[in-house]
Amino acid sequence: MPEVLFVCVHNAGRSLMAAGLLDRYAQGRVHVRSPGDQINPAVVTVMEEVGVA
């Protein structure tokens, strides 16, 4: 199975959002990882708005 690791400088938004989107749309065909553990609240809001959170 392909594996994708998303990493960004602060890792509180872009990489976590990208990982969430790929995980949803890949439907289990790709193993998605992002090392972030603290998510920016604005990212959570946006992810909820598009139905990915």
Order of alpha helices (4+ residues) and beta strands (2+ residues): beta-alpha-beta-alpha
